[in-house]
Structure formats: structure tokens, C-alpha cells
């Protein structure tokens, strides 16, 4: 079943009440039914995080969705949480979810989230490249001259960003801005955890012939334990840039395991869409949807070593 919900709709899940729809995920909390009270009694203050098949690009939610994308995001996140368990706790408490969202949902502890996107970069591309071309720095971190799109950095860097509202851009900020917002100690913890997660994941991906160019993580404080805890999704094609190692060639845009086909089509003459205009993007062609689906499934199989069970 493809779960491709609009921003103002949700599936009816027994024991759960819908509270929020983002670009991709929908959040539910236990309701006051016997089933909902049983969840609260078993796990405490939790939310059900459901990954839909919606796809977004250039700050627009597109249609149609990418079949099975939500399952890929959820199952890959769960796999990564296991690989990282000795480095940092995560917010997952159960995968026993309603049948309607089986495979694409997680019961998660509600965290007190830090208001920052924690980004680690091992390669220069995207917004980091744009900033470097202007100043020779990324979020105030000086980098060597002569770097190009796709260059490997001398060492991974922590380049945080502010969390943007739906439909707006995240903004890269220096470490000092994070420290001013959350405190020096907390900022240092977020930086150190982000770089440790990146180092572990980069090594695992490289063993499988995949380059992890950069990744975005989100952390919160567990109100029960007080521990800084990894939340949201982790190391998926939506939150990270994965490139095939055998195709890496600095100086050009790299092929990637994500929605590259969607972005390429949207910015091509074939779509007829003006990115700078006010008209929303047109529907995605069937071949773009299918190729994007195949890319997500390939990313899961390459990274985990097993095909996704659907």
C-alpha cells in the first residue's frame, strides 16, 4: 500500500490520534481509547512516527509519491540505529505498530528536541560548496583552496543549521551560534556525537562501496534518562548524500542514491516548471517515479547487504 497523504489528511489508526503532518512524516499520539491507554501504560510519553511515500524537492511536496519510500526510510533508520547503539541512544521504543502502517512506522519516546540541525560533512557539495565559493569557509570553518564539487575534505566538519519552518530553507550557522542558543556544553556534545556518528557510518558505507558525503541528524534530551538521544530518521537517502564510490569524480555533480531523478526532471525543460516562480511543480512522470523508487531500494540493499522485504 502506498501511503501518500496530503498535508491535511491522515489514515485512521486504532489507538492513535493524528497530530501533525510534515513534508514526509505524520505524527500520532495515543488516544483515550483502551488501545491508546494501553500504549501509554506500556511505554509512557510516546509518539507514533509514520513515514509516508511523499517526496519533496525545492521546498515543495510533489505528487505522486514514491511507492515504498516510507518503508525504506523507516527500515533503513532502524538498521542504522542498531549500528550506532553503542555510540548514542535513540528514541525508538517499539516497532509493534498498527497493521495499516506496518513497516513504515516506529513508536518513539517523545524527546525535548534541540532547535538545530546537526550536519556533518566529509565532502564538499550542496550549500556547503556554495558557501565555500563565496568565502572559502563553511559555517566559519576555513577550508583549503582549490576544492571543487565533490572534493573530500581533509577531515569531517560539523556545520550546523537552524531548523526551518515548513516551506522555508534551513540556514547554515557557525558553532558559536549553536553554543549561544543551547549552551557551550550541549553544543559541544552535539558536535562530538554528530562527528562520531558520521565517522562510524562513513566507514560502514565505504566497506559497501558507498560514499557518505554528508548527513543531517537531530538530537533531543530524553525526559526520563536525561541523555542526549538520536531522534527522527537517521542516515537515509532523505537526510544524507550517498554516492556510489566507483562513480565518484570530483569536479562535477555526483550520481546519488536519493531523489536525484526528481530534481533533475524538475529543473529540466521537460518539466516546464519555473523554480523561481509561484506555480507549484507539475506531477512527476511515471518513469521518474519508478527510477527514483529503484534508487531508494538500491540504497537500502547496498548499505544493509540485503534486499528490502516488502
C-alpha positions as CSV (number, residue, x, y, z in Angstrom):
1,X,0.0,0.0,0.0
2,X,1.3,3.4,-1.0
3,X,0.9,5.9,1.8
4,X,0.9,9.3,0.1
5,X,-1.1,11.6,2.3
6,X,-1.7,15.2,1.7
7,X,-0.7,17.7,4.4
8,X,-4.2,17.9,5.9
9,X,-5.2,14.2,5.9
10,X,-4.2,11.1,7.7
11,X,-5.1,7.4,8.0
12,X,-7.3,6.3,10.9
13,X,-5.2,4.2,13.2
14,X,-6.8,2.4,16.1
15,X,-5.5,3.7,19.4
16,X,-3.8,6.7,17.9
17,X,-4.8,10.3,17.2
18,X,-3.2,12.3,14.3
19,X,-1.4,15.5,15.5
20,X,0.9,16.6,12.7
21,X,1.9,16.2,9.1
22,X,5.3,17.3,7.8
23,X,6.8,17.0,4.3
24,X,7.2,13.3,4.7
25,X,6.2,12.1,8.2
26,X,3.0,12.1,10.1
27,X,2.9,12.0,13.9
28,X,0.3,10.4,16.1
29,X,-0.2,10.2,19.9
30,X,-2.1,7.6,21.9
31,X,-5.8,8.5,22.2
32,X,-8.1,7.9,25.1
33,X,-9.4,4.5,23.9
34,X,-8.4,1.3,25.7
35,X,-5.8,0.6,23.0
36,X,-4.3,4.1,23.3
37,X,-4.3,3.9,27.1
38,X,-2.5,0.5,26.9
39,X,0.2,2.1,24.8
40,X,0.8,4.9,27.3
41,X,0.8,2.4,30.2
42,X,3.4,0.3,28.4
43,X,5.7,3.0,27.0
44,X,4.9,6.3,28.7
45,X,5.0,9.5,26.7
46,X,5.5,8.3,23.1
47,X,4.6,9.3,19.6
48,X,4.0,7.1,16.5
49,X,6.2,8.3,13.7
50,X,4.8,7.3,10.3
51,X,6.9,7.8,7.1
52,X,4.6,8.3,4.1
53,X,5.6,7.9,0.5
54,X,5.5,11.7,-0.1
55,X,8.5,13.2,-1.8
56,X,9.7,16.8,-1.6
57,X,12.2,18.9,-3.5
58,X,13.0,22.5,-3.6
59,X,10.7,23.1,-0.6
60,X,7.6,21.6,-2.4
61,X,5.8,18.4,-1.6
62,X,5.3,16.7,-5.0
63,X,2.8,14.3,-6.5
64,X,2.6,11.4,-6.9
65,X,4.6,9.9,-4.1
66,X,7.4,7.3,-4.5
67,X,5.9,3.8,-3.7
68,X,7.6,2.1,-0.7
69,X,9.8,5.2,0.1
70,X,8.4,5.4,3.6
71,X,9.2,1.8,4.3
72,X,12.8,2.3,3.0
73,X,13.2,5.4,5.3
74,X,11.9,3.6,8.4
75,X,13.7,0.3,7.9
76,X,17.0,1.9,7.0
77,X,16.8,4.1,10.1
78,X,16.1,1.1,12.3
79,X,19.1,-0.6,10.8
80,X,21.4,2.4,11.4
81,X,20.1,2.8,14.9
82,X,21.4,-0.8,15.6
83,X,24.8,0.0,14.1
84,X,25.1,3.1,16.3
85,X,23.6,1.8,19.6
86,X,27.0,1.8,21.4
87,X,27.6,5.4,20.4
88,X,24.3,7.1,21.2
89,X,20.9,6.1,22.4
90,X,17.9,6.5,20.1
91,X,14.2,7.3,20.5
92,X,12.7,4.0,19.3
93,X,10.8,2.0,21.9
94,X,8.8,-0.4,19.7
95,X,8.1,-1.4,16.2
96,X,4.8,-3.0,17.2
97,X,2.6,-0.7,15.2
98,X,-0.9,-0.8,13.6
99,X,-1.2,-3.1,10.6
100,X,-2.1,-0.2,8.3
101,X,1.4,1.3,8.7
102,X,3.4,-1.8,9.3
103,X,7.0,-1.4,8.2
104,X,6.8,2.3,7.9
105,X,6.2,3.4,11.5
106,X,8.0,3.4,14.8
107,X,6.8,4.0,18.4
108,X,9.2,6.6,19.7
109,X,9.8,8.3,23.0
110,X,8.9,12.0,22.9
111,X,12.2,14.0,23.2
112,X,12.9,17.6,24.1
113,X,14.4,18.4,20.8
114,X,17.4,20.7,20.3
115,X,16.5,23.5,17.9
116,X,19.3,22.8,15.5
117,X,20.1,20.5,12.5
118,X,23.3,18.7,13.2
119,X,25.2,18.3,9.9
120,X,28.5,16.5,9.3
121,X,30.3,16.9,6.0
122,X,33.1,14.8,4.8
123,X,32.8,16.0,1.2
124,X,32.1,19.4,-0.3
125,X,28.9,19.9,-2.1
126,X,25.4,21.5,-1.9
127,X,25.0,24.5,0.3
128,X,28.5,24.0,1.8
129,X,30.0,24.3,-1.7
130,X,28.0,27.5,-2.4
131,X,29.3,29.0,0.9
132,X,32.8,27.9,0.2
133,X,32.8,29.5,-3.3
134,X,32.0,32.9,-1.7
135,X,34.1,32.8,1.4
136,X,36.5,29.9,1.4
137,X,34.7,28.7,4.6
138,X,31.7,26.7,5.6
139,X,29.9,28.0,8.8
140,X,33.1,29.8,9.7
141,X,35.4,26.8,9.2
142,X,38.3,27.7,6.8
143,X,38.9,25.1,4.1
144,X,41.9,24.6,1.8
145,X,41.8,26.5,-1.5
146,X,41.2,24.7,-4.8
147,X,38.3,22.5,-3.7
148,X,35.6,21.6,-6.2
149,X,32.2,20.0,-6.1
150,X,32.7,16.5,-4.6
151,X,36.1,17.1,-3.1
152,X,36.9,15.1,0.0
153,X,37.6,17.3,3.0
154,X,40.9,16.9,5.0
155,X,38.7,15.8,7.9
156,X,34.9,15.8,8.5
157,X,33.5,19.1,9.8
158,X,30.4,20.0,11.9
159,X,28.3,22.5,10.0
160,X,25.0,23.0,11.9
161,X,21.9,24.7,10.6
162,X,18.9,26.3,12.1
163,X,15.6,24.4,11.7
164,X,13.4,26.0,9.1
165,X,9.6,26.1,9.1
166,X,7.8,24.0,6.5
167,X,8.4,25.5,3.1
168,X,11.5,27.5,4.2
169,X,15.2,26.9,3.9
170,X,17.5,25.7,6.7
171,X,20.2,28.3,7.3
172,X,23.8,27.2,8.0
173,X,25.2,28.8,11.1
174,X,28.6,28.8,12.9
175,X,29.2,26.7,16.0
176,X,29.2,29.8,18.1
177,X,25.5,30.4,17.2
178,X,24.6,27.0,18.4
179,X,26.5,27.5,21.6
180,X,24.7,30.8,22.2
181,X,21.4,29.0,21.7
182,X,21.8,25.8,23.7
183,X,24.9,26.4,25.8
184,X,28.6,25.6,25.3
185,X,28.4,22.1,26.8
186,X,25.4,21.0,24.9
187,X,26.7,22.4,21.7
188,X,30.0,20.5,22.2
189,X,28.1,17.3,22.9
190,X,26.0,17.7,19.7
191,X,29.1,18.3,17.7
192,X,31.1,15.4,19.1
193,X,28.1,13.0,18.7
194,X,27.4,14.1,15.1
195,X,31.0,13.6,14.1
196,X,31.2,10.2,15.8
197,X,28.1,9.0,14.1
198,X,29.4,10.3,10.7
199,X,32.7,8.5,11.2
200,X,31.0,5.2,12.1
201,X,28.5,5.4,9.2
202,X,31.1,6.6,6.7
203,X,33.3,3.6,7.4
204,X,30.4,1.2,7.2
205,X,29.2,2.7,3.9
206,X,32.7,2.7,2.4
207,X,33.0,-1.0,3.1
208,X,29.9,-1.5,0.9
209,X,31.2,0.7,-2.0
210,X,29.2,3.7,-1.0
211,X,30.4,7.2,-0.1
212,X,28.6,9.1,2.7
213,X,29.2,12.7,1.6
214,X,27.3,14.3,4.4
215,X,24.4,13.7,6.8
216,X,21.9,15.6,8.9
217,X,21.0,14.4,12.4
218,X,18.6,15.6,15.0
219,X,19.0,15.1,18.7
220,X,16.9,15.7,21.8
221,X,17.0,15.1,25.5
222,X,15.2,12.0,26.9
223,X,13.0,13.4,29.7
224,X,13.2,10.1,31.5
225,X,17.0,9.5,31.4
226,X,18.3,13.0,30.7
227,X,20.5,11.5,28.0
228,X,21.1,13.3,24.6
229,X,19.3,11.0,22.2
230,X,19.2,10.5,18.5
231,X,15.8,11.1,17.0
232,X,13.9,11.4,13.8
233,X,15.3,9.5,10.8
234,X,19.0,8.7,10.5
235,X,21.3,8.2,7.6
236,X,18.6,7.7,5.0
237,X,18.7,9.0,1.4
238,X,16.4,11.8,2.5
239,X,18.8,13.1,5.3
240,X,22.2,12.1,3.7
241,X,24.1,12.2,0.5
242,X,25.1,8.7,-0.6
243,X,27.3,8.3,-3.7
244,X,28.4,5.2,-5.4
245,X,32.2,5.0,-4.7
246,X,33.0,3.7,-8.2
247,X,31.4,6.7,-9.8
248,X,33.0,9.4,-7.6
249,X,34.7,12.1,-9.6
250,X,35.4,15.5,-8.0
251,X,34.6,18.5,-10.2
252,X,31.1,17.6,-11.1
253,X,27.8,16.7,-9.6
254,X,27.9,13.1,-8.3
255,X,25.3,10.4,-9.0
256,X,23.4,9.7,-5.8
257,X,21.1,7.3,-4.1
258,X,18.2,9.7,-3.5
259,X,15.7,11.8,-5.4
260,X,18.2,12.9,-8.0
261,X,15.9,11.9,-10.8
262,X,13.2,14.1,-9.3
263,X,15.4,17.1,-9.0
264,X,16.9,16.6,-12.5
265,X,13.5,16.4,-14.1
266,X,12.1,19.4,-12.2
267,X,14.9,21.6,-13.4
268,X,14.8,20.3,-17.0
269,X,13.0,21.8,-19.9
270,X,10.8,18.7,-20.0
271,X,9.0,19.7,-16.8
272,X,8.3,23.3,-17.9
273,X,8.5,24.4,-14.3
274,X,9.9,27.8,-13.2
275,X,11.7,27.2,-10.0
276,X,11.7,30.9,-9.2
277,X,8.0,31.4,-9.9
278,X,5.0,30.9,-7.7
279,X,3.4,28.0,-9.6
280,X,3.8,24.6,-7.8
281,X,5.7,21.8,-9.7
282,X,3.7,19.6,-12.1
283,X,3.0,15.9,-11.4
284,X,6.0,13.6,-11.7
285,X,6.1,11.3,-14.8
286,X,5.7,7.6,-14.2
287,X,9.3,6.8,-15.3
288,X,10.8,9.4,-12.9
289,X,8.8,7.8,-10.1
290,X,9.9,4.3,-10.9
291,X,13.5,5.2,-11.3
292,X,13.5,7.0,-8.0
293,X,11.9,4.1,-6.3
294,X,14.5,1.8,-7.7
295,X,17.3,4.1,-6.4
296,X,15.9,4.1,-2.8
297,X,15.6,0.3,-2.8
298,X,19.2,0.0,-4.2
299,X,20.4,2.3,-1.4
300,X,18.9,0.0,1.2
301,X,20.3,-3.1,-0.3
302,X,23.8,-1.7,-0.9
303,X,24.1,-0.4,2.7
304,X,22.5,-3.2,4.6
305,X,23.6,-6.1,2.4
306,X,20.1,-7.4,2.0
307,X,17.1,-6.5,-0.2
308,X,14.2,-4.8,1.5
309,X,11.4,-7.3,2.4
310,X,8.2,-5.8,1.0
